[in-house]
Amino acid sequence: MRSAQSKIIDRQSAIALVARLKREGKCVVLANGCFDTLHVGHVRYLSGAKREGDILLVAVNADASVACLKGPGRPVLDEQARAQLVAALRDVDYVVIFTEPDVAPLLEELRPDVHAKGTDYTAETVPERATSERLGIRVAIVGDPKNHSTRDFFASIRKGPNG
């Protein structure tokens, strides 16, 4: 079994890897997120994404994009720590860090077969839907119902055990 650190690759390596895997006939799935901090919903989302193909590549938002998306005090964990936690999951084959607010540019560069999104989206609300459609990338909504989030997790910690 490969180490978590060895699963983290740079963007150029990811582009070359996906091209090679597709030439070999592998179905490549791209999932993405902030993963600050990792919780059961993330694990279920990534497990569902893995079931959509042969290889799961997870794009983790860079620190600056998490701060823009999530607001003050975020991310709690830096991008390298978040990438390593995601890479440590059995279902994850590779991890790449990206700087943009969404993965549309990465979809353009990688051209995976499947773009997996969590159940907080529908096929109509996926931010990268138009890009996926134009490139012929199938969008899959995967994971369990969105009834947990990092924001809610942090709120419950602040409340304490007696609420």
N, C-alpha and C positions, 0 to 999 in steps of 0.2 A: 504494500500500500504506500502510495506517495505521501510525502509530508505536506502539510497545509501550505507551507511557504513555497514549495515547488509548484503549487497550482496557481500561484499569482503571477500573471504575465503582463507585459506592457502591451500597449495598444497595437503597435506594429506587429508584435508576435501573435497577437490575437487575430489580426487580419490574415496573416499567412497561415495560421493554424486552421481557421475556419475554411479557407479556400482548399487546403489540403484534405481536411476531413470530408468536405463535400465531394471532392474528386474521388475519394474512396467510397462514396455512397452512404456516408453517415448522415443521419438527420440531426442537425445542430439546433439546439434550443437556446435562445437568449432570454434570461430573466434579469430584472434590475431592481434596485432599491437602495435606500439609505442604510438600513440594517443597524440602526442606532438605538438601542442595543438589541441583540438577537433575542427573539422570544418565540414561543411555540407557533404563532401565526406565520412567522418567517420560515420556520422549519417545514411546516405543512405546505406553504406556498412553493418552496423549492422542491419538495418531494413531488408535488403535483406537476411542476414544470419538468422534472426529470422524466416522468412517465410519458411526456409528449414526444420524446425522441431518444437518440442514442447518446448524445453528448450535451451536457448542460454547462453553458458558459454564463456566469453571473457578473453583471456590470454593477459595481458599487460606486455610488456617488462620492466624489471627492469632497473634502471638508468644506470648501467654499460653497459648493452647490447645496450641501446639506444646510449650511447656515442660512442661505437665501430661501430655501424651501421650508425650513422648520422654525426659523426665528432665533432670537437671542438664547444663548446657552447651549446651542446645538452646533455640532454634534458633541455628544458626551465622550465618545471614543473617537480617536483619530482614524483617518482613512486606512492606514496600514493595519491597525488593530481590528477594525471592522472587516477588512478584506481577509485577514487571517482567520477570524472566527467563521466567516462564511465558507472559506476554503476548507476548514476542518470538517465540514459536514460531508458525510458519505456520498450523498446524491450529487454533490458539486464536483465537476471535473476540472473547471478552470474559473479564475476570477480575473477581471480587469477593472481598473479604476477609471472612471470617466469624469470630466469636468463640467459638461454641459448640464442644464437644468432638466433635460429629458434625453432619451436615448435615440432620437431620430437621426442625429449625425452618425452614431455608432451603427445603427441599422443600415444606413447607406454604405458604410465602409465594410461591415462584416457580411451582410446579406445572409443571415441565418435562415433556416427553413421555417422556424416557429419563433414567435415573440410571445412569451408567457407573461401575463399580468395577473395580479391578485384579484380576489372577489370584491374589492372595493371599486372595481371598474366593471363596466359592461363593454361589449364589443363596440358600442357606439361612443363610449366616453374615454376610451384609451387615447391618451394624448398623441401618440405616434400612429394612430389609425391610418391616416391618409398616406403616410410614408410607407407603412406596411402594405397597404393595398396596392400602391403604385409599384412596389418592388416584388409583389407576389409572395409576401411573407404571411403565413397563416398566424392569426392572433388566437391564442388560447387563454381563456380565463380559468385559472386553477387555484387550488387551495381551499381552505375551509371558510365559512362565513366570517366576514370582517367584524368580529366582536371583541377584538383586543388590539391594542396599539401601544407603541412605545410611550406616547403622550399619556395614555391612561395608566400604564405601568408606573411611570414616574409620579403621577398624581396619587396613586394608591400608596406609594412609598412615603410621600410627604404627609399623608393623612395618618399613617401609623397603623398598628394592628387593630386598634379599637375604633377606627374610622372617625 
